[in-house]
Amino acid sequence: MESIERIVALVAGADQDDAGPADGGTEGEDAPPVLGKVKEAPGNVSLETMLTEIDKLLAVRAIGLPRDLFIDVAPKVVAGWPARAAVESPSHLRTHPVALRVTLLAALLHERERESTDTLVELLISTVHRIGARAEKKVTEQLINAFKEVSGKENILFKLAEASLGAPEGTVRQVVFPAVSGGEATLRELVHEFRTRGPVYRRTVQTTLKASYTDHYRRGLIKLLDVLEFRSSNHAHRPVIEALALVARYANAGNTTYCPLGETVPVHKAMGGDWAEVVHRTDKRGRRRVVRMVYEVVAFQALRDQLKCKEIWVVGADKWRNPDEDLPQDFEARRAENYQELRKPLDAAVFVNELREQMTAELTLLNDQLGILRRFTRNASHPTYAAMREVVRARKTICVARYLRLRGPQREIEEGLNVMESSNGANSVIAYGKGGEIASNRRDEQEMFVLCLRILRSALVYVNTLMLQDILGEPEWAGLLTSADRRGLTPLFWSHVRPYGEVNLDRAARLNLTAVTVPSPRTAGDAEPAEEGADAYPSPTRCR
């Protein structure tokens, strides 16, 4: 009952809200702060956006909705309720019966809670990446500037380039070494200087990264640990979860350099490599200690890497949920039926053999025409996802081999690319403002922008189609165009359109075009017969 009362209070009238509108923003003419905050879309990747999304998530959780509220309702049915509640104003929502009002708002809150959780995870991943990328960029610029200040290196580079271009057929010992003052010894010294600066570069990047984290981003990332619950189904990644718990436990420990003595510090893979010498430091008493801020940075980097491969998941998320939930709960019980729907064999060995035979056959045919092919692989993580990547890689290999060998898929894909290129050209003419970029980061405004763009483009194509029909209906055009010419016609052209300037619209006038008979809906008998060999190669959609 308390949750229902809180939901009803979300759309209470302005006269019932003594607190008035808050800084969190409002939605509509009399929207309370909480509902307005819930409806707001996230902004750019920044600390302010992270803190705003945390407040939004806490506001939604304060309503007290159970996470399994709509577990017995079909997802497609639930999806329509928040979409309806998001566009209705509070005054409109208040006109609904209480049951309908509560259902719509509960669905909106349920969806926003999952979306906010996903957004916070994505902000965490992007923020950790940004900290490292900006640190590397800053240090690189500093080293480049320092390199430019060293006397003589620019002249050495110029002399090397001039000598190499002057005698491209000569050997290094005959051409390059004599061009430099000091010869081979000078070049060896330059190589030695670069190699000795490599570790210094990594150490400087790490120091800059730690400073950026401590001075700015730490406040938001630490707060994320209070609102997000990270879990892992793999015991090998438990140290990362335990490391985050340690970070959260001593988040307010003050300006302490090291982790407390006697505390068990979880060790994970990210603490090795380049970070091994930075994470640990010997204190004044000669004891090997863990540097607290560096340990936090390494823990968040490990969290980012494991989130991206779903080794670690987040409770209450949608996109970043437990990967075990990706399959239906009754998938194992209905395995035979599900595999039949997927048109796949139950035996994994049969599936792998069929895939291997297809790939081998296609590569053999392609190899006979193009020669030897090189195969690239990536490091695998979870065995399940490694297997999925291997299947996708094999499917792509088959598709590429057929594409390179057969003219049919080449023409089909090229035609699709031409259509998309023409469509993008029309979009750039219609949406010419700010280079065609969407000016807002709000998801609802972006959707509205794209929908309006589609309506305008469809209207343009419709009017152009009527114009072409009128022109081609004239007798003098009957014998001028061949079948190939007619296939080349397209209604997507805009040379006659004036995208900006003053346009006087006469709503009483109509275009002088022949009326078009609207076709009736197609039936099953109207379907065109499939072309012979239509499935001889995969379509572009199957190639993805």
N, C-alpha and C positions, 0 to 999 in steps of 0.2 A: 504493500500500500504506500510506503514512503517513496518508492521509486515512481509510482504513478503520480503522486502529488508533485514530485519534482518535475516530472515531464509536463504536467498540466501548467505548472508555474512558468515554463519556458515561454509560453505564448500569452502570458498574462498581459492585460492592457497597460498602457503607459500610466493610467491613473492608479493602477494597482502596484506600480513599481516605484516605491519611494526613493530608491537609490539612484534612479535616473540612468542615462546611458554612461557606460564606462569607456575607458580608452581603448578597450578591445574592439570597438567598432560595433555598428548595428546593421541590421538588415531590414530594410523597409522603413515605414514611417514611424513605427512604434515597437521596434524589435528590442527585446531585452539584451543585455550584453552577452550572455552565455550563448544564446541562439545565434546571434550575429558572429560571435567568435567561431562557433562550430561550422558555420557556412563559409567562412573565409577560406580561400585557397592559399597554399604555402607560397612563400616568396623564393628569392634566389638563395643559393647556398651561402649562408653567413651565420655568424654567431647569433645575431638578432632573430633570424628565422628559426633557428634551433630552439631558442628560449621561448619564442611565441608558440611553436608547435608543442613544446612541453606543457605550457600553460593550457593549451587547447585540450590536450590529452587528459590532463588532470581534471579539467572542467567536465569532460564527458564521463570520466570514471566516477566523479562525485555524484552522478545521478544514481549509480548503483545498479546498472543493468547486468544480469548474468550473461556470461559469454556464450552460453548455449541456448540463448533465448529463442532463436529461430532455427534450431537444429532439425526440427521436424517439418519445416516448410521448404518447399522446392526453392533452390537459389534463384531461379528465373522469376519466381513470384516475388521474393523478397527484394530483388533488384529494382523492381518498379516502384516500390513504396518510398525509399529515400529520394529517388529522382523526382517524385511528385512533391514530397515535403520540401525539397530544396528550392523549388521555384515558387511555392506559395508563400504569401506574406503572412505574418502572424495574425493579422485581422481576418484573413481568409481561413486560416487553420482553425480559428476559434469558432467559425460557423459550423464546423463538422460536429457530428455526435462525438461524445467523449471517447467511445471505443475506437472509432476511426482515427480521431485525433491522436490518441495515445499510440496506436499502432504505427501511424506514419512517422511520428516523431521518434518512437523507439527504434524503428528501422533506420532512420537517419542517424541517430546517435550510434547505433550498432555499426553501421558502415563507416562513419567518421572515426570511430575508435580504431578500427582496423587500418583505415587509410592513414591516420596520424601516426600509428605505430610503424607502418611501412615507410612513411615519409621520414621519421626520425632515424630509422635504420639507414636509409639512403643518404640522409644528411651526415650521419656518422661516417659512412664510407667515403663520401665526397670530401668531408672536412679533413679526415686523416690523410687522404691523398693530396689535398691542397697544401697541407702543412709541409709535406715532403717535397712536393713539386716546387713550391715557392722558395723553399730553402735551397734547393739545388740551383734554381734560376739565379737567386741572389748571389750565391757563392761563385757560380760560373761567371757571372758578369764581373765580379770583383777580380777573379783570377785572369780574365781576359784583359781587363784594364791594367792589371799588374804586368801581364805579358807585354803589352804595348809599351810600357814604360822602360823595359829592359833595353839598353842600347845595343844595337848591332844585330838583333834577331831578325828585324825586318829586312836588312840588307842581305843577310844570309839566305833568307827565303827567296828574295828576288834573284840573287846570283844562282841559286839552285835551279829555279824555274827557267832563267835565261839560258843556262848551260844545257839543261835537258832539252829545251825546245831547239837549241842550235844544233845539237848532234843527237837526234833521237835514236839513232842506230848504235851509238857507242855504248861501252860498258860503264858501270858506275865508277869503277876505279880510274878509268881513263877520262871521264867527263865530269862527274859530280865532285869527286874528292878534290881535284885541282881548282875547282871554282871557288872553294871556301878557304879563307885564310886559316892556316893551321891544318887543313886537309881532314883526313880521317879522324884525327884526335879531337878536333873541334866538334865534329858530328857525334862522336861517342860521348863527349861531355854533355851535349844537348840531350841525348837520349837518357843518360844517367840522371840529369836534372829533372826530366819529365817523370821518370819512374819514381824518383824520391818524392816528388810532389803529389803522386797519386794517393798514398795514405793520408797525406795532409789534407787533400781535397775532401776525402770521405769524412775525416774527423771534423773539418770545418762545417760540412753540411750537417753532420749530426749535432754539433753545438748550436748552429743556427736554428735547426729544427726544434731542439729542446727549448730554446729561448722563445720561439714563436708560440709553442704549445703552452709554456708556463705563463707568459705575459698576456695571452689573449684567449686562446681556444680552450684552455683547461676548464674554465668555469662551466662552459656548456657541456663538454664531454663528461665531466664528473657528474653533472646533474642528470645526464642520460642514464647513468648507472642506477639512479634511484627510481626511474620510471619504466625502464625496460628490463625484462627478465630474460637472460640468455641461458640457453640450455644446449646440450649436445648428447646425441645418442651414441657417440663414439668415445670410448674411454681414453683413447689416445689424445683427445683434445680437452680432457678434463683440466689439465694444468692451466689452460688459458682462462677457463671459467673461474678457477680458484685464484688466478692472478688478478682478475677483475674484482673478485670479492675482497682481496687484500687491498687493492687500490681504493675501493669504496670505503673500506673500514678505516683507513688512515687518510681519507681525503681532507679532513679538517685538522690534521696534526700540526699545522703551523709550518714555520720555515725550518724544517728539519731536512738535513742533507741525505741521510741514510735511512733505510728501513730499520725499525727497532731491533735491538739485539734480542735474541731468543725467539723471534718470530720466524716461523717456517715460510720461506719464500718459494712459491712454486716455480719450477724451472720448465721452460718450454723452448721449442725450436727457434723461435724468433730471437732469443737471447744470444744465440751463437752468431757466427759469421762476423760481419763488420761491427756489430754492436757488442761483441763479447768484451772487448777492452774498455768500452765506455760504460757498460752497465755496472761493472765491478771496479772498485777503487780501494786502495789501501788507505786507511785512516791514519791519524797521527800516532796511534799506538801500534801500528803495523798489522792491524786486522783487516782482512778482506771483506769489504762491505758492499751492499747493493745500493746504488744511487737511486733514490726514490723517484725523482722526476724522470730520469732516463728509463727506469723500469716501467713507469706509467706510459711513456711514449711507445715503448716496445710492446706493451700489453695491448694497446689500442691498435697498433699495426697488425699484430697477430689476430686480433678480433676481426679487423677488416678483411684480412685474407681468408679466414675461415668462414665468415659470413658469405662471401662471394661464391664459395663452393658448397655452401649449405652444410658444412660440417658442424657449424653452430647455427642455431635457429632461435627465434624470438617468440615468446608466449604472447598470444593475442594478435599476432600479425597475420596478414593474408599472403602477400608475396614472399615474405621471409618466414613462413610458418614451418612447422615440423615436416620434413620431406616425407615422412611416413604417411602423412595425410594426403599426399598427392594422388594416391590410388583410392578408389571407393572402399569403404570398410568391408563390403561383402565381395571384394574382388576375388579373394582366394576361394570362397565358397562357390562362386559363379565363374571360375576360371575358364571352363570349357566354353561357356556361352560368350564370355568376353573375348576370348581368342577367336571365336568364330566371327564375331562382329568385326574384329580387327583384321580378319582374313590372314591370320598368322598361325603357324603350326604350334602345337603344344610343346613339342620337343625342341629344346634350344639348339641341339646339335643340327637338327634338320634346317632350322632357320639360318644358322651360321653357314652351313654348307651351301644352301641356295644363294645366299648373299655372296659367298666367296666365289662360287661358280659364275655368277653374273659379272662380278668385278673382274675376275680373271679373263673371261671371254671378251669383255669390252676392252680391257687394257691390252690384250693380245692383238685384237684387231687394230687398235690405235697404234700400238707399238710397231706393227708391220708398216705403218705409213709414216709415223713421226720419229721413230727411234726410241731410245731409252728414256724413261721418265724417272724423275726423282720424287721421292715421297717424304713429306715433312710430317713430323709428329710433335705433340706437345706433352709436357709433363702431366701425368694423371694424378688425381687425388683420390676421391672415394671410388671404390671399385664399380659401384653401380653407375656413377656418372662417367667414369672412364669407359665402361662398356657402351653407354649411350653415345658418347662422342665417337667411339669407334664405328658404331653403326651409321651415324650421320656422316662420318668421313667416307665410309664405303659407298653410301648412297650418292654423295656428292661426286665421288670418283667415277661411279657408273654414269651419272648424268653428264659430267664434263667429257668423258670419253665418247659418249654418243653424240654430244653436241659438236665436238671437234671432227667427228667422222661423217655425220649425216647432215645433209643440206636442209632437211625438213625442220628440225628444231632450231637451226640457225635462222631460218626465215621467220619462224614463229616468234622467237625471242626478239629478233631485230624489229619486227613489226610492233611488238608490245613496247619496246623502248622508244620507238618513234612516236607512238601515241602518247606516251608519258612525257616525252620531250615537248611535243606540241601542247599538251595540257599545261605543263609548267610555264611555257611561253605565254599562254593565255592568262594564267594566274599572275604573272609578272606585269601584264598590262592592266588587268583589273585592279589588283592590289599593288598599286605603284608607290604608295606612301611608305616612307622609311625603308626603301629598297625591298619592299614586299615582306618585311619581317613582321611578326606578330608583336605588337607593342606591349602587351600585358602578359604577366606571369600567372594570372588567375586562370584556372582550368575552365571555368564556365565561360569567361570571355574569349578564350582561345577556341572553344567549341563553337561559340556563336560566330566568331570570325570565319572559321572554316565552313560552317553551314551557309552563311551568307555568300561566301565565295562560290560554293557549289551551286547555289540558286542562281546567281548572276551568270555563271558559266553555262548552266543548263538553259537559261533563257536565251543566251547568246547563240547556243547551238540550235535551239528550237526555231528562232527567227531565221537564222541562216539556212536551216533545212527548208523552211517554207519558201525562202527566196530562190534557192537552188531548184526546188520543184517547179516553181513558176517559170524559171528560165529554161530548164530542160524540157518543159512541156511545150515549148514553142516548136513549130514544125522545122524551122531552119536548123535547129540543133540536133534533129533526129539522126542525120547521117554524118555528122561531124565527129562524134565521139565514138571511139571503139570500146570494146569491153574492158581493155586495159586502162583506157582513159577514165571510164566510169569507176573502176576500182580505185583509182587514184584520187577521186574527189573526196573531200572531207568538209563537213559543216563547221569545223573548228578553225575559223579565221577571223581576224579582228582588224584588218587594215581600214575598214570603213567605220570603226568605232572611235569616238573621241572620249578618252577616259577622264579628262578633266576640262574645266572651263564651264561657262554658263550654258545650261540646256533648258530651253523653254518646253515644258511638257504640257501638251494639250490632251487632257484625259477624255475629251469628247471625240477625238479622232482615232482612227484605226489604220493600221498598215494595209495598203492595198494589195493584199495577198489572197490567193485562192483558198477557200475554206478547205480544211483538211478533215477527212472522216476519221474519227477516233476508232481504232481497231478494237474488236471485242476480245475478251480474255482468251488466251490460248488454252486448248485442251490437250489431253495426252495424245490424241490422234494427230495433232498438228505438229508434233515434235519432228524435227528434221532427222533423217536417217544418218547414222554415224558413218563417216567416211571410212573407206577401206584402209586398213593399216593405221587408223587414228591412234591406236595405242602402241604403235611400234616404237615410239620414243616418249619419254616423259614430258609433260607440259612444263612451262616455266614455273608453275606453282609447285609441281612435284620436285623440281630441281632445288628448291630452297631448303 
